[in-house]
Amino acid sequence: MLDLDLTFAILHHLAVFTLVGIIAAEFVLLRPGLSGSRLGQLASVDKLYGVAAIVVIVIGVLRVVFGGKGWEFYVASDMFWGKMLAFLIVGLLSIQPTRALGKWGKALKADSGFVPPARDIAISRRFLNAEVIILVLIPIFAAAMARGY
């Protein structure tokens, strides 16, 4: 017999770990001197980040609605709402680097020697750093929520 709650929990955790891995890859790739194929690689990784975030959301919603704890458990938890707020903030912070990558990709198509200005990369890295800092709060909220806080 299939344990739906366990299945959703496993899928949700795998999706979240995938998301964290993708953010780590972005963190490594977004460096001064970014150009050419690395810029294209980073753009591809950023698209995967968006897909992974959507998967996390969809599986999370399925877990809340169809999981063993029932949606009442989640909506009554301040930790759940803290986790949701942190996830929302991470998503909002990811907009700036994604938009910058789109702009840089267009510039690269127009000029194969294009290199994003160091200042622009530094700005995007600040947003990425903030994403990572806020992302750390999500498992803290999740652990507290699972323990009834």
TABELUR-V721414 format. One record per residue. N is the residue number from 0. RES is the residue in three letters. SS is DSSP state (A for helix, B for strand, O for the rest). NEAR is the number of other ideal C-beta (glycine too) atoms within 10 Angstrom. D_LAST is the distance of its C-alpha to the last C-alpha in Angstrom with 1 decimal. Layout:
N;RES;SS;NEAR;D_LAST
N;RES;SS;NEAR;D_LAST
This chain:
0;MET;O;3;31.4
1;LEU;O;6;29.1
2;ASP;O;10;25.4
3;LEU;A;13;24.3
4;ASP;A;13;20.5
5;LEU;A;11;21.3
6;THR;A;15;23.9
7;PHE;A;20;21.7
8;ALA;A;15;19.0
9;ILE;A;12;22.0
10;LEU;A;17;23.6
11;HIS;A;20;20.5
12;HIS;A;14;20.0
13;LEU;A;13;23.8
14;ALA;A;20;24.0
15;VAL;A;21;21.4
16;PHE;A;12;23.2
17;THR;A;17;26.4
18;LEU;A;21;25.3
19;VAL;A;16;24.4
20;GLY;A;14;27.8
21;ILE;A;19;29.6
22;ILE;A;21;28.1
23;ALA;A;12;29.3
24;ALA;A;17;32.7
25;GLU;A;23;32.9
26;PHE;A;14;32.1
27;VAL;A;10;35.0
28;LEU;A;16;37.4
29;LEU;O;23;37.0
30;ARG;O;12;39.4
31;PRO;O;13;42.5
32;GLY;O;9;45.6
33;LEU;O;20;43.9
34;SER;B;14;46.7
35;GLY;A;12;48.3
36;SER;A;8;46.7
37;ARG;A;13;43.6
38;LEU;A;20;43.0
39;GLY;A;14;43.4
40;GLN;A;13;41.1
41;LEU;A;22;38.4
42;ALA;A;16;38.9
43;SER;A;13;38.5
44;VAL;A;19;35.3
45;ASP;A;22;33.9
46;LYS;A;13;34.8
47;LEU;A;15;33.0
48;TYR;A;21;29.9
49;GLY;A;13;30.2
50;VAL;A;13;30.6
51;ALA;A;19;27.7
52;ALA;A;20;25.4
53;ILE;A;11;26.8
54;VAL;A;17;26.2
55;VAL;A;21;22.5
56;ILE;A;13;22.2
57;VAL;A;13;24.3
58;ILE;A;20;22.6
59;GLY;A;20;19.1
60;VAL;A;12;20.5
61;LEU;A;15;22.1
62;ARG;A;20;18.9
63;VAL;A;18;17.1
64;VAL;A;11;20.3
65;PHE;A;13;21.6
66;GLY;O;19;18.9
67;GLY;O;12;18.0
68;LYS;O;13;14.7
69;GLY;O;12;16.4
70;TRP;A;13;16.0
71;GLU;A;9;14.5
72;PHE;A;14;11.2
73;TYR;A;19;11.2
74;VAL;A;10;12.8
75;ALA;O;10;10.5
76;SER;O;19;7.4
77;ASP;A;11;7.8
78;MET;A;18;6.8
79;PHE;A;17;9.5
80;TRP;A;14;11.8
81;GLY;A;18;11.4
82;LYS;A;22;12.5
83;MET;A;15;15.2
84;LEU;A;14;16.4
85;ALA;A;20;16.7
86;PHE;A;21;18.6
87;LEU;A;11;20.8
88;ILE;A;17;21.6
89;VAL;A;20;22.6
90;GLY;A;14;24.7
91;LEU;A;13;26.4
92;LEU;A;19;27.1
93;SER;A;20;28.8
94;ILE;A;10;31.3
95;GLN;A;16;33.5
96;PRO;A;22;34.1
97;THR;A;17;34.8
98;ARG;A;11;37.3
99;ALA;A;18;38.9
100;LEU;A;23;39.4
101;GLY;A;12;41.1
102;LYS;A;12;43.3
103;TRP;A;23;44.2
104;GLY;A;16;44.9
105;LYS;A;11;47.4
106;ALA;A;13;49.0
107;LEU;A;19;49.3
108;LYS;A;9;51.1
109;ALA;A;8;53.5
110;ASP;O;9;54.1
111;SER;O;8;53.5
112;GLY;O;7;53.5
113;PHE;O;16;50.7
114;VAL;B;16;48.2
115;PRO;O;20;45.3
116;PRO;O;10;45.7
117;ALA;A;12;43.8
118;ARG;A;9;42.4
119;ASP;A;14;41.0
120;ILE;A;19;39.4
121;ALA;A;11;37.9
122;ILE;A;14;36.4
123;SER;A;22;34.9
124;ARG;A;16;33.6
125;ARG;A;13;31.8
126;PHE;A;17;30.0
127;LEU;A;18;29.2
128;ASN;A;12;28.0
129;ALA;A;16;25.6
130;GLU;A;22;24.4
131;VAL;A;15;23.7
132;ILE;A;13;21.8
133;ILE;A;18;19.5
134;LEU;A;18;19.3
135;VAL;A;11;17.7
136;LEU;A;16;14.6
137;ILE;A;21;14.1
138;PRO;A;14;13.4
139;ILE;A;13;11.1
140;PHE;A;21;8.9
141;ALA;A;18;9.7
142;ALA;A;12;8.9
143;ALA;A;16;5.3
144;MET;A;19;5.3
145;ALA;A;11;7.6
146;ARG;O;8;5.8
147;GLY;O;8;3.8
148;TYR;O;11;0.0
